[in-house]
Amino acid sequence: MFSKACEYAMRAAVYIAKCSMEGKRVAVKEVAEATDIPEAFASKVLQRLARAGLVDSLRGKKGGFSMSASQQKRSLYEIVTLFEGEAYFNSCVLGLPVCSSQNPCPLHYQVVGLRDALKKSLQQTTIRKAATEVVDAGARLRFSSEDDESH
């Protein structure tokens, strides 16, 4: 549904929020390992999140990534639009250049409600809420096939 970069960014943000709620800063390597994101890709995603002010980055021995309480109140929608762009929620699902209520593609009316519901859900879900629900549900942030086989 989302690009790999966007999925990785949401995973990383949720993990950083979880760690920040515990008072910890995390290094790129830890984020990558905990969320099963290639380290080089994690580094690029985290840099982009930091430039957008969605996470804090501190260099040095006691450095790493963290999130303030105000950053944790930001929505998953902000991450999605950072990585996918606002057009993600307005573009044609078939990729047609012209698709609207006046000139709909064959799937337009079926998809528009789903897309609007997804947008609303992402706007209403804070990063903190996502992190809390992951912890409360005991959900794992790791999605590797090796991890799945052991459970």
N, C-alpha and C positions, 0 to 999 in steps of 0.2 A: 504494500500500500504506500509506504513512504520509501524514500531513498535510503540506502545503507547509512549514509552520513547522518541523516535525520534520526533514524532508529538508534544509531550509536550515540548521538548527542542526547537523546532522551534517556537512554540507559545510563550514560555517564552522569548526567545531571541528577537523576534519581539516586544514584549511588553516592555522589558527592553530598547531596542533601542529607542522606541517611547518616553518613559519617560526620557531617557538620553538626547534626543534632546530638551526636555523641561527643562533640567537642574535638573532633579529629580533623586534621588536614591530610590530604592524600596525594601521593605522587602519581604521575602519569602511569608508571608501571603497575601500581596497585589497582588503579581504575581499569586499566586494560585487562589485567588478570581476573579481576572480580566480575567483569561484565563481558568477558570473552570478546574483546575488541582487539584487533591487531595494534600493537603499541604505537607504531608510526601513525596509524589512522587516528588512534585515540589522541595523540599529541596534536594533530591538526584540528580535530573536532574541539578539543578543550581550548585551544588558542582562539578559535572562532567564538566560542561561548564566552571566553574572558573578554575579548574585544567588544562584544555586545553587552558586557556588564551583567551577564547571567551567572557567572562564577567569579570568584576572586582567585588570583594567582600570585603567589609569593615565591620569589627565587631564594635559593640558599639552602643551607643544611636543614633548617626548620621550616622550609617552604613547602609548597604543594598547593593543592586546590581546595577551596572551601566555599561555603555559601553563607551569607548573612541571613538573618531572619527575613529581611525585606526581599532578598533575592529568592528565597524559598517561597515567597508569596506570589511570585510571578507564575504565569500559566504555561502549560505545555504548548499551548497555541503559539506563544512567542518563540519557542524553540522550532516548532514546525515552520512558521513563516520565515524565520532566520535561514533555515536550510532549504525550504521548498519554495518560498516566496508566496506572497498573497494570492497570486494567480492560481496556485494549487487548488484553491477552493472555488475558483470561478471558471477554470478551463474545462473544455469538453473531455469527457471520459474516453472518447474515441480518438481524441487528438485532432478533431476537425477545427479548421481555422474560424469558422463561423458556426456558433451553436448558442442559441438563446431561446427564450420562450416564443419569440416571433419566428425563429428559424431553427427548430429543435432537431437534434440528431435522434436516431431511433431509441436511444437509452436516456435521453435528457430528463424526462419527467420521472423516470424510475430512480435516477441517480441524484437529482437535485435535493430531494428530501433527506436522503442518506448523508449527502455531503454537508448539508446544513446542520444535521444532528451531530455529525462528527465535529464540525467546527465549534458548535456550542459546547459540546462535552470537553473539548480541549481548552476552550476559553474558561470553563468553570473548574477545571482541575488544576490546582496549583502543584508546583513541583514538590512542595512539602506534603501535600495530601497524597500524591502518588508514592512518595518515599515511605510515608507512614503506612499506607495500605499494603505496600510490598512487605514491610516488616511485620505488620499485624497478621497478614495472611500466611506468613512464613514462606512467601514466594522466593525463589532463587533469582538472582540477577544473571546468573551464568546460564548460557543457552547452548553450550557445546554438546555435541552428540556423545562424547565420552562421558560427560557428567550425567546425561540422561540415561545411559546404559547402566550406570551404577545405582540408580534409584528405582 
